[in-house]
Amino acid sequence: MNVPRVPLALLSLVVAAVGLSVWVGLVHAPLPGDVWLARRTQSIGGLDTLAEAVNRAGDLRWLPGGAFFAFWVWRERRGHPWRPAVLGFALLLLQSGSQLLKEAIDSPRPTAGYGLVIDRLRGDPGFPSGHVYGDVLTYGALALLAPCVLPRAPAVAIRLAAAAVILPAGWARVYVGAHWPSDVVGGYLWGALALATVAMLAARLLRSRLVAPDARMSADTPRAIDESIDRAAVVRIQPSPPAEDNEA
């Protein structure tokens, strides 16, 4: 039996996220290798400005996210504005996922007692990293949905900007002493699951068409798709010409 690739990848992601969460919940951080990797990460100096910029982009992720969905709703004002509104609301609800996991798992953050530099004290638990989770979810959603709304050039720019925040987000949290490496891995895993939820909802709302960067989805696109399907489903039966009797 052939298992579809996408469901298998999603199942693997679920198993990895749940498995790591159970492990951290049972033993609490730091996990084996956390202290060593955190110290090595902080041993490379001179990157404070970069780490601050990446972390700041995570703090302000609601700005580009809100602007994107507000523009999308406005753009669809004569078509289906409820679609981007529903997606934006779902994205907002999913933002709380990391905090719920933090409270349930209750794993401690790094401290100076492990020989680490801690930029400031934080009172909430560490696993999973809320910054990484939120960056993957929010900026990942913008990268996923931008081709549905914008022309190729700005859509590609958004995807590059999203990658520039998501990829170093985990490193930046460890660099400033906010999280253990296992915390940021959990943030990436759970953030990817939340993003997959948005992707599945978007596929349903947008007729399963997350278009390529060189395409645009206008307010009339879903209707045009429906009409095309309807036309294809109509079978026109042409009457056959009467048969002529052939006399021998």
RAGIPE-V691120 format. One record per residue. RES is the residue in three letters. SS is DSSP state (H for helix, E for strand, L for the rest). PHI is phi in radians with two decimals (none if undefined). D_LAST is the distance of its C-alpha to the last C-alpha in Angstrom with 2 decimals. Layout:
# RAGIPE-V691120
{{RES & SS & PHI & D_LAST} {RES & SS & PHI & D_LAST}}
This chain:
# RAGIPE-V691120
{{MET & L & none & 60.36} {ASN & L & -1.53 & 60.38} {VAL & L & -1.56 & 62.91} {PRO & L & -0.97 & 62.06} {ARG & H & -1.13 & 64.42} {VAL & H & -1.14 & 65.69} {PRO & H & -1.03 & 66.64} {LEU & H & -1.13 & 68.29} {ALA & H & -1.12 & 70.30} {LEU & H & -1.16 & 71.31} {LEU & H & -1.10 & 72.34} {SER & H & -1.08 & 74.41} {LEU & H & -1.13 & 76.09} {VAL & H & -1.09 & 76.97} {VAL & H & -1.07 & 78.38} {ALA & H & -1.12 & 80.46} {ALA & H & -1.15 & 81.82} {VAL & H & -1.19 & 82.69} {GLY & H & -1.06 & 84.09} {LEU & H & -1.13 & 86.37} {SER & H & -1.13 & 87.48} {VAL & H & -1.12 & 88.43} {TRP & H & -1.05 & 90.33} {VAL & H & -1.10 & 92.26} {GLY & H & -1.13 & 92.90} {LEU & H & -1.42 & 94.43} {VAL & H & -1.84 & 96.59} {HIS & L & 1.13 & 96.87} {ALA & L & -1.23 & 97.05} {PRO & L & -1.45 & 97.95} {LEU & L & -1.41 & 95.41} {PRO & L & -0.95 & 95.93} {GLY & L & 1.63 & 95.67} {ASP & H & -1.09 & 96.08} {VAL & H & -1.13 & 99.68} {TRP & H & -1.04 & 99.13} {LEU & H & -1.20 & 96.07} {ALA & H & -1.14 & 97.74} {ARG & H & -1.14 & 100.81} {ARG & H & -1.13 & 98.75} {THR & H & -1.10 & 96.83} {GLN & H & -1.39 & 100.09} {SER & H & -1.28 & 101.70} {ILE & L & -1.58 & 99.74} {GLY & L & -1.49 & 101.77} {GLY & L & 1.39 & 101.20} {LEU & L & -1.98 & 97.99} {ASP & H & -1.07 & 99.56} {THR & H & -1.13 & 98.07} {LEU & H & -1.12 & 94.54} {ALA & H & -1.08 & 94.92} {GLU & H & -1.12 & 96.32} {ALA & H & -1.14 & 93.43} {VAL & H & -1.15 & 90.81} {ASN & H & -1.13 & 92.66} {ARG & H & -1.16 & 93.08} {ALA & H & -1.08 & 89.35} {GLY & H & -1.21 & 88.94} {ASP & H & -1.07 & 91.53} {LEU & L & -1.77 & 89.75} {ARG & H & -1.08 & 86.15} {TRP & H & -1.17 & 85.89} {LEU & H & -1.17 & 86.22} {PRO & H & -1.14 & 83.03} {GLY & H & -1.12 & 81.25} {GLY & H & -1.12 & 82.27} {ALA & H & -1.13 & 81.53} {PHE & H & -1.10 & 78.04} {PHE & H & -1.27 & 76.99} {ALA & H & -1.12 & 78.71} {PHE & H & -1.11 & 76.74} {TRP & H & -1.13 & 73.49} {VAL & H & -1.07 & 74.12} {TRP & H & -1.09 & 74.97} {ARG & H & -1.14 & 71.86} {GLU & L & -1.67 & 69.68} {ARG & L & -1.05 & 71.58} {ARG & L & -1.78 & 68.54} {GLY & L & -2.10 & 66.15} {HIS & L & -2.28 & 67.16} {PRO & H & -1.15 & 70.90} {TRP & H & -1.20 & 71.22} {ARG & H & -1.14 & 69.41} {PRO & H & -1.11 & 72.07} {ALA & H & -1.13 & 74.71} {VAL & H & -1.13 & 73.58} {LEU & H & -1.11 & 73.49} {GLY & H & -1.11 & 76.94} {PHE & H & -1.17 & 78.35} {ALA & H & -1.09 & 76.95} {LEU & H & -1.08 & 78.52} {LEU & H & -1.13 & 81.81} {LEU & H & -1.12 & 81.77} {LEU & H & -1.20 & 81.02} {GLN & L & -1.04 & 84.06} {SER & L & -1.37 & 86.30} {GLY & H & -1.03 & 84.72} {SER & H & -1.15 & 87.19} {GLN & H & -1.18 & 90.20} {LEU & H & -1.11 & 89.03} {LEU & H & -1.16 & 88.64} {LYS & H & -0.99 & 92.06} {GLU & H & -1.16 & 93.75} {ALA & H & -1.28 & 92.00} {ILE & H & -1.55 & 92.73} {ASP & L & 0.95 & 96.12} {SER & L & -1.72 & 96.56} {PRO & L & -1.27 & 99.47} {ARG & L & -1.50 & 99.28} {PRO & L & -1.11 & 101.07} {THR & L & -2.32 & 104.84} {ALA & H & -1.15 & 107.41} {GLY & H & -1.10 & 108.72} {TYR & H & -1.62 & 105.90} {GLY & L & 1.36 & 107.10} {LEU & L & -1.96 & 104.56} {VAL & L & -1.59 & 104.99} {ILE & L & -1.96 & 104.05} {ASP & L & -1.18 & 103.62} {ARG & L & -2.85 & 104.37} {LEU & L & -1.36 & 104.62} {ARG & L & -2.27 & 101.70} {GLY & L & -1.56 & 102.05} {ASP & L & -1.54 & 98.57} {PRO & L & -1.08 & 96.99} {GLY & L & -1.77 & 95.15} {PHE & L & -1.80 & 91.92} {PRO & L & -1.48 & 89.34} {SER & L & -1.13 & 90.19} {GLY & H & -1.19 & 89.39} {HIS & H & -1.09 & 89.30} {VAL & H & -1.13 & 86.69} {TYR & H & -0.98 & 84.67} {GLY & H & -1.17 & 84.74} {ASP & H & -1.15 & 83.95} {VAL & H & -1.08 & 80.90} {LEU & H & -1.18 & 79.69} {THR & H & -1.29 & 80.43} {TYR & H & -1.20 & 79.87} {GLY & H & -1.14 & 76.97} {ALA & H & -1.14 & 75.32} {LEU & H & -1.10 & 75.86} {ALA & H & -1.13 & 74.29} {LEU & H & -1.23 & 71.33} {LEU & H & -1.64 & 70.71} {ALA & H & -0.95 & 71.70} {PRO & H & -1.12 & 68.22} {CYS & H & -1.36 & 66.88} {VAL & H & -2.09 & 69.31} {LEU & L & -2.03 & 70.37} {PRO & L & -1.14 & 68.93} {ARG & H & -1.01 & 68.94} {ALA & H & -1.04 & 72.42} {PRO & H & -1.16 & 74.48} {ALA & H & -1.13 & 72.46} {VAL & H & -1.12 & 73.23} {ALA & H & -1.07 & 76.86} {ILE & H & -1.12 & 77.13} {ARG & H & -1.14 & 75.72} {LEU & H & -1.15 & 78.20} {ALA & H & -1.12 & 81.07} {ALA & H & -1.09 & 80.07} {ALA & H & -1.11 & 80.05} {ALA & H & -1.16 & 83.43} {VAL & H & -1.66 & 84.89} {ILE & H & -1.15 & 83.10} {LEU & H & -1.08 & 83.57} {PRO & H & -1.53 & 87.38} {ALA & H & -1.05 & 88.04} {GLY & H & -1.12 & 88.94} {TRP & H & -1.03 & 91.20} {ALA & H & -1.11 & 92.99} {ARG & H & -1.22 & 93.79} {VAL & H & -1.26 & 95.28} {TYR & H & -1.06 & 97.10} {VAL & L & -1.56 & 99.08} {GLY & L & 1.42 & 99.85} {ALA & L & -1.43 & 97.82} {HIS & L & -2.55 & 95.64} {TRP & L & -1.39 & 95.29} {PRO & H & -0.97 & 92.34} {SER & H & -1.13 & 90.90} {ASP & H & -1.11 & 91.09} {VAL & H & -1.29 & 88.94} {VAL & H & -1.09 & 86.40} {GLY & H & -1.07 & 86.15} {GLY & H & -1.11 & 85.75} {TYR & H & -1.15 & 82.83} {LEU & H & -1.15 & 81.11} {TRP & H & -1.22 & 81.56} {GLY & H & -1.12 & 80.85} {ALA & H & -1.15 & 77.55} {LEU & H & -1.15 & 76.65} {ALA & H & -1.11 & 77.55} {LEU & H & -1.13 & 75.47} {ALA & H & -1.09 & 72.51} {THR & H & -1.10 & 72.88} {VAL & H & -1.09 & 72.71} {ALA & H & -1.10 & 69.66} {MET & H & -1.17 & 67.78} {LEU & H & -1.15 & 68.75} {ALA & H & -1.11 & 67.71} {ALA & H & -1.07 & 64.32} {ARG & H & -1.26 & 63.72} {LEU & H & -1.23 & 65.05} {LEU & L & -1.79 & 63.33} {ARG & L & 1.05 & 59.90} {SER & L & 1.03 & 60.66} {ARG & L & -2.14 & 60.68} {LEU & L & -1.58 & 63.89} {VAL & L & -1.31 & 62.68} {ALA & L & -1.25 & 63.64} {PRO & L & -1.04 & 66.70} {ASP & L & -1.60 & 64.65} {ALA & L & -2.04 & 62.95} {ARG & L & -2.29 & 64.30} {MET & L & -1.90 & 63.60} {SER & L & -1.57 & 64.06} {ALA & L & -1.13 & 64.44} {ASP & L & -1.61 & 60.75} {THR & H & -1.07 & 59.46} {PRO & H & -1.01 & 59.15} {ARG & H & -1.14 & 57.34} {ALA & H & -1.11 & 54.97} {ILE & H & -1.09 & 54.25} {ASP & H & -1.06 & 53.49} {GLU & H & -1.12 & 51.17} {SER & H & -1.13 & 49.34} {ILE & H & -1.11 & 48.90} {ASP & H & -1.08 & 47.67} {ARG & H & -1.11 & 45.07} {ALA & H & -1.20 & 43.85} {ALA & H & -1.42 & 43.61} {VAL & L & -1.45 & 41.35} {VAL & L & -1.82 & 37.71} {ARG & L & -1.56 & 35.55} {ILE & L & -1.69 & 32.17} {GLN & L & -1.50 & 29.75} {PRO & L & -1.14 & 26.92} {SER & L & -1.34 & 23.51} {PRO & L & -1.11 & 21.12} {PRO & L & -1.09 & 18.62} {ALA & L & -1.30 & 15.27} {GLU & L & -1.62 & 12.44} {ASP & L & -1.27 & 9.46} {ASN & L & -1.69 & 6.37} {GLU & L & -1.56 & 3.72} {ALA & L & -1.28 & 0.00}}
